[in-house]
Amino acid sequence: MLKDSRFKVVIALYVATFLAAIEGTIVSTAMPIITSELKGAHLYSWVNTIYLLAMVIATPLFGKLSDLYGRKRMIILGAVIFLVGSALSGIAWSMPSLIVFRAIQGLGGAALLTLPMIIITDLYELELRSKIQGWVSSIWGVAGILGPLAGGMLVDYVSWRSIFYLNVPFAFIALILLNKYMPKVTERKQIRIDTAGIATFSIGIILLLFGLNQYVEADPQSSARILYLVLIAVGVLLLIFFRNVEKRAKEPFMPLEIFSNRQFLFILITGFMISVINVAIIFYIPLWMQHVNGVSATRSGSIMIPLSILWPLGSIVAGNLTVKYGIKRMILLGSLFLCAGSIGLATITTGTSNFIIMLYIACSGFSFGILLTSLMILSTTVASERIRGAGMSAVQLFRTLGQAVGLVIFGLFLYSDVENPSYAAYLSESLHTIFIMIAMLAVLLSVYMIWVASIQKGEYRSFYEGKARIASKQK
């Protein structure tokens, strides 16, 4: 049974996670109206891009600061920043002002996205923790269903500004519960903030993601692409230099032991690659349905509903079964559905029925829920208490980076000349190429995950094999 105070903390964490999860889908629905009213169509993509950039930068920062200053203080700070950013976004008077306020919102959203999983790890033992984390992970699927629906209704019947004001009362509820019921823990003193590491990482990430984003959007014949390649190169060099900075830091912003630990490296690589795959499916299936199959936006949205239902279901399954049956079996199950869904999508044509496409999407969603949740549970056992915040925030960081990098890489293969009379045919070919690439990545990733799970020895072997097999070996 959950203790009263801990249960209220978990409710607050559910609310906080839901706010961060729904933000992307609810704002995307309102973007056409926002750009029409604020007169900034050329800045369309930056409303969401800046939110993503802010989250990428702040995610490891909040994780590390929570190790140093305490989880309670940092999640309350994040909720306040998110609340302020939401309120300011609601009164934006121009696209540049909205972009600035969305950056503030993204900084706070990073805390709401990362710290709930860390706090649950602090509060609960492994078996109960995994179940609660499974339910928290399922919130993403719920947000995927409610976000577009709520966003559409608010825009149609109230105002686009209301989608930002909607966050305010829920953020206040989370703040009150966290402040009253979340326990304080002993905090470390004589802290040194790794300013050099933070600056190097932040500038490197901004240049890398900005350069990648602009390179894809620029005209292929434009000389500006050379400048963007330079920015990408500088960003990569700064991130390489960041490693040397962290080696010398007394209190590193992102401890290098995260990357030297084989288990953690496996979690980071796998989370990154799964995010590359899932962001492509989420973004490109609606594009196929609308511009290749010629269905309405509403119909294409309904095609994605199985993803939003099966993802949380997979998270709940993984949360309840990972500890008992072992992560190896969860990886086998998740890989089976990942390959089935990805290979299936690589075979679709204009003649493929909507039911079959929805079946492939359902398989993909179920695999994402199982794999991402079981890997998150594994990360809670791998991270030492001293670097738990930094380690688990690194997991979330690599997933966010996977989404950002995935869109950029696949964007290079996407045909986008909408003025061409043969646009639908060329788009179909480019999307088919992308779906084949996704299928190949899914197969290679599954082989890698199964291989790693099969060669485990030593202290983590029991967790990979699960309680049932351990018990049978002891008899």
C-alpha positions in Angstrom: 0.0 0.0 0.0 1.2 3.5 -0.7 1.6 5.7 2.3 -0.7 8.8 2.3 2.0 11.4 1.8 3.8 9.4 -0.8 0.6 8.8 -2.7 0.0 12.6 -2.9 3.5 13.2 -4.1 2.9 10.6 -6.9 -0.3 12.4 -7.9 1.6 15.7 -8.1 4.3 13.9 -10.2 1.6 12.6 -12.5 0.2 16.1 -13.0 3.7 17.5 -13.6 4.5 14.8 -16.2 1.2 15.3 -17.9 1.8 19.0 -18.2 5.2 18.4 -19.9 3.8 15.6 -22.1 0.7 17.3 -23.4 2.5 20.6 -24.2 3.9 19.5 -27.6 0.7 18.0 -29.0 -1.7 20.7 -27.7 0.4 23.6 -29.1 1.0 21.9 -32.5 -2.8 21.8 -33.0 -3.1 25.6 -32.4 -0.1 26.6 -34.5 -2.0 27.5 -37.7 -4.3 29.9 -35.8 -1.4 31.4 -33.8 0.7 32.2 -36.8 -2.3 33.7 -38.6 -3.0 36.0 -35.7 0.6 36.9 -34.8 1.7 37.3 -38.4 4.8 35.2 -38.3 4.5 32.2 -40.6 8.2 32.2 -41.4 8.9 31.5 -37.7 6.4 28.7 -37.5 8.8 25.9 -36.7 10.7 27.9 -34.0 7.8 27.9 -31.6 8.3 24.2 -31.0 12.0 24.0 -31.9 13.0 26.6 -29.2 10.9 24.6 -26.6 12.9 21.5 -27.6 16.2 23.2 -27.5 15.5 24.7 -24.0 14.5 21.2 -22.7 17.6 19.6 -24.2 19.9 22.1 -22.5 18.1 22.1 -19.1 17.4 18.4 -18.8 20.9 17.4 -17.6 21.2 20.6 -15.6 18.1 19.9 -13.5 19.3 16.3 -13.0 22.6 17.4 -11.7 21.3 20.3 -9.6 18.8 17.9 -8.0 21.8 15.7 -6.9 23.4 18.8 -5.3 20.5 20.8 -4.0 17.7 18.2 -3.5 14.9 17.0 -5.7 12.1 18.9 -3.9 13.8 22.3 -4.4 14.5 21.7 -8.1 11.1 20.3 -9.1 9.4 23.2 -7.4 11.7 25.6 -9.2 11.0 23.8 -12.5 7.2 24.0 -12.0 7.4 27.7 -11.2 9.4 28.4 -14.3 7.0 26.3 -16.4 4.1 28.2 -14.9 5.6 31.6 -15.6 6.5 30.6 -19.2 2.9 29.3 -19.7 1.3 32.5 -18.4 3.7 34.7 -20.5 3.0 32.6 -23.6 -0.7 33.3 -23.2 -0.2 37.0 -23.4 2.4 36.9 -26.3 1.9 39.9 -28.7 4.1 38.7 -31.5 5.8 35.6 -32.8 9.3 36.6 -31.4 7.8 37.2 -28.0 6.0 33.8 -28.1 9.3 32.1 -29.0 11.1 33.7 -26.0 8.3 32.7 -23.6 8.3 29.2 -25.1 12.0 29.0 -24.3 11.2 29.8 -20.7 8.5 27.2 -20.7 10.9 24.6 -22.1 13.4 25.3 -19.3 10.7 24.5 -16.7 9.4 21.6 -18.8 12.8 19.9 -18.5 12.4 19.5 -14.8 8.8 18.2 -15.1 9.9 15.7 -17.7 13.0 14.4 -15.8 12.6 14.7 -12.1 9.4 12.7 -11.5 11.2 9.4 -12.5 14.1 10.3 -10.3 11.9 11.1 -7.3 9.9 7.9 -7.7 13.3 6.0 -7.6 14.1 7.8 -4.4 10.8 7.0 -2.7 10.1 3.4 -3.6 11.8 0.0 -3.7 12.4 -1.6 -7.1 9.2 -3.7 -7.5 6.7 -1.1 -6.6 8.8 1.6 -8.2 8.7 -0.2 -11.6 4.9 -0.3 -11.5 4.6 3.4 -10.6 7.1 4.3 -13.3 5.1 2.2 -15.8 2.0 4.3 -15.0 3.9 7.5 -15.3 5.3 6.5 -18.7 1.7 5.7 -19.8 0.8 9.4 -19.4 2.6 10.1 -22.7 0.0 8.0 -24.6 -2.9 9.7 -22.7 -1.4 13.1 -23.6 -1.1 12.0 -27.2 -4.9 11.4 -27.3 -6.1 14.3 -25.3 -3.6 16.9 -26.6 -4.9 17.3 -30.1 -8.6 17.0 -28.9 -8.2 19.6 -26.1 -6.2 21.9 -28.3 -8.7 21.8 -31.1 -11.7 22.4 -28.8 -10.0 25.3 -27.0 -8.9 27.0 -30.3 -12.4 26.5 -31.8 -14.5 27.5 -28.8 -12.3 29.7 -26.6 -9.0 31.1 -27.8 -5.5 29.8 -28.7 -4.3 31.7 -25.6 -6.3 29.4 -23.4 -4.1 26.4 -24.2 -1.3 28.1 -22.2 -3.6 29.4 -19.4 -4.9 25.8 -19.0 -1.5 24.8 -17.5 -1.6 27.4 -14.7 -4.2 25.8 -12.3 -2.7 22.3 -12.8 0.8 23.7 -12.1 -0.5 25.3 -8.9 -2.0 22.0 -7.8 1.3 20.2 -8.4 3.2 22.9 -6.5 0.9 22.8 -3.5 1.1 19.0 -3.2 4.9 18.9 -3.7 5.6 21.6 -1.3 3.4 20.1 1.4 4.0 16.4 1.1 7.3 15.7 -0.6 10.0 14.9 2.0 13.2 16.8 2.1 16.5 14.8 2.0 19.9 15.6 3.2 21.6 17.9 0.8 25.3 18.2 0.0 27.2 21.3 1.1 30.2 23.1 -0.3 28.9 22.9 -3.8 30.8 24.0 -6.9 28.8 24.7 -10.0 30.5 23.4 -13.2 30.0 26.7 -15.2 32.6 25.7 -17.8 30.9 22.4 -18.4 27.4 23.9 -18.5 28.5 26.6 -21.0 30.4 24.2 -23.3 27.6 21.7 -23.4 24.8 24.3 -23.9 26.6 26.2 -26.7 27.7 23.0 -28.4 24.1 21.5 -28.3 22.5 24.8 -29.5 25.0 25.1 -32.5 24.6 21.4 -33.4 20.8 21.3 -33.3 20.3 24.8 -34.8 22.8 24.0 -37.6 21.1 20.6 -38.4 17.6 22.2 -38.3 18.6 25.1 -40.6 20.6 22.9 -43.0 17.5 20.8 -43.7 15.2 23.8 -44.1 17.6 25.7 -46.4 17.3 25.7 -50.1 19.7 22.9 -51.5 21.3 25.5 -53.8 21.8 28.1 -51.1 25.3 29.0 -50.0 24.0 29.4 -46.5 24.2 25.6 -46.2 28.0 25.9 -45.9 27.5 28.2 -42.9 25.2 25.7 -41.3 27.7 22.9 -41.8 30.3 25.0 -40.1 27.9 25.5 -37.1 27.4 21.8 -37.0 31.1 21.1 -37.0 31.8 23.7 -34.3 29.0 22.2 -32.2 30.5 18.7 -32.5 33.9 20.0 -31.6 32.6 21.8 -28.5 30.9 18.6 -27.3 34.2 16.7 -27.8 35.9 19.4 -25.8 33.1 19.1 -23.2 34.5 15.7 -22.3 37.9 17.1 -21.4 36.2 19.9 -19.4 34.3 17.3 -17.4 37.4 15.3 -16.7 39.0 18.2 -14.9 35.8 19.4 -13.1 35.6 18.7 -9.3 31.8 18.6 -9.4 31.1 17.7 -13.1 27.9 18.8 -14.7 27.5 15.4 -16.4 29.7 12.8 -14.6 31.7 10.8 -17.1 31.1 7.6 -15.2 27.7 7.7 -16.8 29.4 6.9 -20.1 32.0 4.6 -18.8 29.4 2.3 -17.3 28.5 -0.3 -19.9 25.0 -0.7 -18.7 24.3 3.0 -18.8 25.9 3.3 -22.3 23.5 0.5 -23.5 20.5 2.4 -22.1 21.6 5.7 -23.7 22.3 4.2 -27.1 19.1 2.2 -27.1 16.9 5.1 -25.9 18.5 7.3 -28.6 17.8 4.8 -31.4 14.2 4.0 -30.3 13.5 7.8 -30.3 14.9 8.1 -33.8 12.5 5.4 -34.9 9.4 6.6 -33.0 9.6 10.2 -34.0 9.8 9.2 -37.7 6.6 7.1 -37.3 4.8 9.8 -35.4 5.6 12.5 -37.9 5.6 10.7 -41.3 2.6 8.4 -41.1 0.1 11.4 -40.9 2.1 12.9 -43.8 1.6 9.7 -45.8 -2.1 9.5 -45.0 -2.9 13.1 -45.9 -0.7 13.8 -48.9 -0.3 10.3 -50.4 -3.5 8.6 -49.5 -5.4 11.9 -49.6 -7.4 11.6 -46.4 -8.4 14.5 -44.1 -6.3 15.7 -41.2 -9.0 14.4 -38.8 -8.9 10.9 -40.5 -5.1 10.8 -40.4 -5.2 11.7 -36.7 -7.6 8.8 -36.0 -5.1 6.4 -37.8 -2.6 7.3 -35.0 -4.9 6.4 -32.1 -3.6 2.8 -31.8 -0.2 4.3 -31.0 -1.6 6.4 -28.2 -3.5 3.5 -26.7 -0.9 0.7 -27.1 2.1 2.9 -25.9 0.7 3.4 -22.4 -0.5 -0.3 -22.3 3.1 -1.4 -23.1 4.4 0.9 -20.4 2.0 -0.6 -17.9 2.9 -4.2 -18.9 6.6 -3.4 -18.6 6.1 -1.7 -15.3 4.4 -4.7 -13.8 6.4 -7.5 -15.4 10.0 -6.3 -15.8 11.2 -7.1 -12.3 9.4 -10.5 -12.2 10.3 -11.8 -15.6 13.5 -9.9 -16.3 14.5 -7.2 -18.8 15.8 -9.8 -21.2 12.2 -11.1 -21.8 10.9 -7.6 -22.1 13.5 -6.8 -24.7 12.6 -10.0 -26.7 8.9 -9.1 -26.5 9.5 -5.4 -27.4 11.9 -6.3 -30.2 9.3 -8.6 -31.7 6.6 -5.9 -31.9 9.2 -3.3 -33.0 10.3 -5.3 -36.0 6.7 -6.3 -36.8 5.5 -2.7 -36.8 8.5 -1.2 -38.6 8.8 -3.9 -41.3 5.1 -3.7 -41.8 5.2 0.0 -42.4 8.0 -0.4 -44.9 5.6 -2.5 -47.1 2.6 -0.2 -47.2 1.4 1.2 -50.5 -1.5 3.4 -51.6 -3.6 0.2 -51.7 -2.9 -0.8 -48.1 -6.0 -0.7 -46.0 -6.3 1.7 -43.0 -6.9 -1.2 -40.7 -3.5 -2.9 -41.7 -1.7 0.4 -41.2 -3.3 0.9 -37.8 -2.2 -2.7 -36.9 1.4 -1.9 -37.7 1.2 1.4 -35.8 -0.3 -0.5 -32.8 2.7 -2.9 -32.8 5.1 0.0 -32.9 3.3 1.8 -30.0 3.3 -1.4 -27.9 7.0 -1.9 -28.5 7.9 1.7 -27.5 6.0 1.4 -24.2 7.7 -1.9 -23.3 11.2 -1.0 -24.3 11.4 2.6 -23.1 9.8 1.8 -19.7 11.9 -1.4 -19.1 15.1 0.6 -19.9 14.1 3.4 -17.6 13.6 0.8 -14.8 17.0 -0.6 -15.6 18.5 2.9 -15.3 17.2 3.3 -11.8 19.2 0.2 -10.7 22.3 1.2 -12.6 22.7 4.8 -11.4 24.4 5.1 -8.0 22.6 7.4 -5.5 25.4 10.0 -5.9 24.7 10.6 -9.6 21.1 9.3 -9.9 19.8 12.7 -11.0 22.5 13.3 -13.6 22.3 9.7 -14.8 18.6 9.5 -15.3 18.4 13.0 -16.9 21.1 11.8 -19.3 18.6 9.0 -20.3 15.9 11.6 -21.0 18.4 13.9 -22.8 19.5 11.1 -25.2 15.8 10.4 -26.0 15.1 14.0 -26.8 18.3 14.2 -28.9 17.2 11.1 -30.7 13.9 12.8 -31.7 15.7 16.0 -32.8 18.4 14.2 -34.8 15.9 11.7 -36.3 13.8 14.4 -37.8 16.8 16.1 -39.2 18.3 12.9 -40.7 15.1 11.6 -42.2 14.3 15.2 -43.4 17.2 14.9 -45.8 15.4 12.2 -47.7 11.9 13.8 -47.6 10.6 15.3 -50.8 9.2 18.8 -49.9 8.5 20.7 -53.2 4.7 21.1 -52.7 4.5 23.2 -55.9 5.4 20.3 -58.1 2.4 18.8 -59.8 3.9 15.3 -59.1 4.4 16.1 -55.4 2.3 13.2 -54.2 4.2 10.6 -56.3 7.7 11.9 -55.3 6.6 12.2 -51.6 5.4 8.6 -51.7 8.8 7.5 -53.0 10.7 9.5 -50.4 8.5 8.3 -47.5 8.8 4.7 -48.7 12.6 5.1 -48.5 12.3 6.5 -45.0 10.1 3.6 -43.9 12.6 1.1 -45.3 15.4 2.9 -43.3 13.3 2.7 -40.2 12.7 -1.0 -40.7 16.5 -1.6 -41.1 17.2 0.4 -38.0 14.6 -1.5 -36.0 16.1 -4.9 -37.0 19.7 -3.8 -36.2 18.6 -2.3 -32.9 16.7 -5.5 -31.9 19.7 -7.6 -32.7 21.9 -5.3 -30.6 19.5 -5.3 -27.6 19.0 -9.0 -27.6 22.8 -9.6 -27.9 23.5 -7.3 -25.0 20.8 -8.9 -22.9 22.1 -12.4 -23.6 25.7 -11.8 -22.6 25.1 -10.3 -19.2 27.2 -11.6 -16.3 27.9 -10.5 -12.8 25.8 -8.2 -10.7 23.2 -7.3 -13.3 22.6 -10.8 -14.6 19.8 -11.5 -12.1 17.9 -8.4 -13.1 18.1 -9.3 -16.8 16.9 -12.9 -16.1 14.2 -12.0 -13.6 12.9 -13.4 -10.3 11.2 -16.5 -11.8 14.4 -17.9 -13.4 16.5 -17.0 -10.4 14.1 -18.9 -8.1 14.2 -22.0 -10.4 18.0 -22.1 -10.4 18.1 -21.9 -6.7 16.0 -25.1 -6.3 
